[in-house]
Amino acid sequence: MAGAALARAAQLWSLLDEMAEKEPQAYRRLLRRQRAEAERLCAPPEPHLCLRARPAGLVGGPLFINVCSWKRVPAPKAPRDPTPVSAGRLEEVCGEGDLYSVIDIAYNPDVLQRGEENPEKMEHLIHLTLKFVEERCNLILSYPYTIESFKFKGSLEMMQQRLKGRQVPTPHLSENTKKELTLDQLLHTMEAEDCSNAPVLLKEESTTHSKMHLIEEITSTEMPEKLSTPVYEMITVKDANKKPLKIELKIELPKVSSVSECDLRISKDDIIIEVPEKYKLQLDLPELVDEETTTAVFNKGKRVLFITVPVAKPDP
């Protein structure tokens, strides 16, 4: 299994080297996109505000809810969609005569920004947060809550660790395997971190106040699996004057038995091929193309998809 992972990593590095040599512009765009994604995934959660509530019927101290901003948490795709949230574990703290509980809740920065711009939206988000904490921790909170003057309770480092979950240590790498293993370990580390905290969706309350669940928790088995990137080859066909005529794309899809499984989307400057639960490939095209005259042929025997996209003619 480790050998297969190394082989995939070596193949990916080979494809990247080939892209850097043959398609330098597309390679630079890929690097910029991957760098931006890495910055988003690696950015730590930041404290935004701290709520103080008290569990009903308990003798213990108050409960502090650290509401955080975290770029790793996705934003809702549409205004009426459920709001994704990431939560850390509930922790009891006792020290220097101070007894309290703390839990960390993280939202996408855009969600919190909309709350800052609209007090009603912030109040509603806080209400959903309290309901979520009650259900997740099996508590009943006494109202009203208070918003503390400080942004978070406890240690910033501990808050970030609780949200990030268990960390995967980086192995010792020898020089001759460092290049391949670094990529493979990075992918496995990101997968482990993503699975360490099962995502949660906060549903908006119905305007008719019907009895619907405000909070829907999705287990790790319900999360979409990471799709494989298929092996592909892209070339630009040029005429005798080296003017680009068309772009030819060859994609190996060994797990696909019929073209009906493939979802192909083409714009003037990029192409996306997706096979549900199997593959996803998104490429920036080196030239602007005429997407209306695209042709695609799937070879069932070889399980290879051939796509031909004519280059767009310049405006007169």
Secondary structure, DSSP 8 states (H G I E B T S, - for coil): -HHHHHHHHHHHHHHHHHHHHH-HHHHHHHHHHHHHHHHHHHS--EEEEEEEEEETT--S--EEEEEEE-TTS---SSTTS-EEEEE---EEEEETTEEEEEEEEEE-HHHHHHHHH-HHHHHHHHHHHHHHHHHHHT--EEEEEEE-SSS-SS-HHHHHHHHH-S--------TTTHHHHHHHHHHHHHHHHHHHS--EEE----TT--S--SEEE--GGGS----B---EEEEEEE-TT--EEEEEEEEE-TT---GGG-EEEE-SSEEEEEETTTEEEEEE-SS-B-GGG-EEEEETTTTEEEEEEEB-----
